[in-house]
């Protein structure tokens, strides 16, 4: 979790001059989820990445809760960004 977050925080601070930590947390979660896309559901190797991604999303919302006006926008952004990673169901 620390490794995924470190690069995101560094990039975000360089881009904006200030850290929007909840955005970096969500970006790190997305990176971890992308890393698990090729894994089978039963593979233990993906478990740590999935748990870390879950924790990062939780932390993002905890931080965002300090500014309740930003929660709706953050939730919509997280749903779009993370939801886009879901595999398409085959009919």
C-alpha positions in Angstrom: 0.0 0.0 0.0 2.8 2.4 0.8 4.6 1.7 -2.4 1.5 2.3 -4.5 0.7 5.5 -2.6 4.3 6.9 -2.6 4.5 7.4 -6.3 0.9 8.8 -6.5 1.6 11.4 -3.8 4.9 12.4 -5.4 3.2 12.9 -8.8 0.3 14.8 -7.4 2.4 17.2 -5.4 4.6 17.9 -8.5 1.5 18.5 -10.6 -0.5 20.8 -8.3 2.0 22.2 -5.9 -0.1 20.9 -3.1 -1.3 17.4 -2.2 -5.0 16.4 -2.7 -4.5 13.4 -0.7 -7.8 11.7 -1.4 -7.2 11.9 -5.1 -3.8 10.3 -4.6 -5.3 7.5 -2.5 -7.9 6.7 -5.2 -5.2 6.7 -7.9 -3.1 4.3 -5.9 -6.1 2.1 -5.3 -6.7 2.1 -9.1 -3.1 1.1 -9.7 -3.4 -1.8 -7.4 -6.7 -2.9 -8.9 -5.1 -2.8 -12.4 -2.4 -5.0 -11.2 -4.9 -7.7 -10.2 -6.8 -7.8 -13.5 -5.0 -10.8 -14.9 -5.3 -12.8 -11.7 -7.8 -15.5 -11.1 -10.2 -14.9 -8.2 -8.8 -17.8 -6.3 -5.2 -16.6 -6.5 -3.8 -15.6 -3.1 -1.3 -13.2 -4.8 -4.1 -10.8 -5.6 -5.5 -10.8 -2.1 -3.0 -8.3 -0.6 -3.5 -5.9 -3.5 -7.3 -6.1 -3.2 -7.2 -5.5 0.5 -4.7 -2.6 0.1 -6.9 -1.1 -2.6 -10.0 -1.3 -0.3 -8.1 0.3 2.5 -6.9 3.2 0.2 -10.4 3.9 -0.9 -11.6 3.9 2.7 -8.9 6.3 3.7 -9.7 8.5 0.7 -13.3 8.9 1.9 -12.3 9.4 5.5 -10.1 12.3 4.5 -12.8 13.7 2.1 -15.3 13.5 4.9 -13.5 16.5 6.5 -15.0 18.5 3.7 -18.6 17.1 3.3 -19.2 19.3 0.3 -16.7 17.3 -1.7 -18.1 13.9 -0.9 -20.6 13.7 -3.7 -18.1 14.6 -6.4 -15.5 12.2 -4.9 -18.0 9.4 -4.8 -19.0 10.0 -8.5 -15.4 10.2 -9.6 -14.5 7.0 -7.7 -17.4 5.1 -9.1 -16.5 6.2 -12.7 -12.8 5.5 -12.3 -12.9 2.3 -10.3 -16.0 1.0 -12.0 -14.3 1.3 -15.4 -11.9 -1.4 -14.3 -14.6 -4.0 -13.9 -14.5 -6.7 -16.6 -17.3 -6.7 -19.0 -19.7 -9.5 -18.6 -20.1 -11.8 -21.5 -23.6 -12.8 -22.5 
